[in-house]
């Protein structure tokens, strides 16, 4: 995901994988979302979920449980439901 918006070959492969999953009616997600640019690319390709440092640094189990129980716009796990961007 690092240079996905700048490397056309990488972008083509990722787009194809997302498209294949979507055409099979699978929920498509990715790991390694670190920038707004990467998030925008994935959203444009209809990738439904993502995770990594753009949304939250690693947290321990107790903090994660708190995040799940609270409305917290700083930590978004599913950007389709949350409407990020």
N, C-alpha and C positions, 0 to 999 in steps of 0.2 A: 504493500500500500504506500510505501514511502514516497515514490515519485509517480504515482498513478496518473496524475493530471498532466504530467509532462512527457511520459514515455508512452508513445502510441501503441507499441507492441504489447506492453503490460496492460494498458487500458483495454485493448481488444480482447485479450484473454479473459480479463475480469468481466467485461461486458458479456462475453459469450457464456461464461459460467453462470452469471446472474440470469441471463435470458433462458438458459437451459433449465435452471431450477424453477423459474417462473412458469415456463411452458409446461412443466410437469406438475404444476399447482403445488409446489413446495414452498415453504417459508424460507426466504433467503436471508442470510445474515453474514456479517464479516467481522473479522478481528483485525485490529491494527489501525483504527481510525484515530489519527493524531492531530488533524487540522481541519479547519472549516472547508478548505478546498477539497480534501478527500471526502468529507461528508457530502458536499454538494454533488460531487461526481457520483457517489453511490446512490444518492436520492434520485438523480437524473436517470440512473439505470434501473430504478425501481427495486433497489435492495431495501428490504424491510427493517432489518435490525443491524446494529453494530455495537462494538465495544472497544474500549481501550482508553488511553489517556485523555482524549478529547472530552470524554464524558466524566471520567473520574480517575484519580490515581488509585492504586491498589488500597483496599481498606480491609481491616480485620472483620471477623464475623459479627461482632457486636455493632460496629458502625454500619455494616451492610444491613443488618436487621432494622436499625433505626431509619436508614434511607428507604427501605421498603415500606415502612409504616408512616412515612411523612411525605407531604407534597413538597418536593424540593427541586426547583428549576435548575439548580446547578448540576445535578446528577440526573442525566436522562439515559435510560436504558433502551427504550424503544422510541426512536424519533418519529416514526409514522404515527403512533398514537399521541405523542407529545406535541407534534407539529413544529419541531425544531426547524429553523430557517423559515 
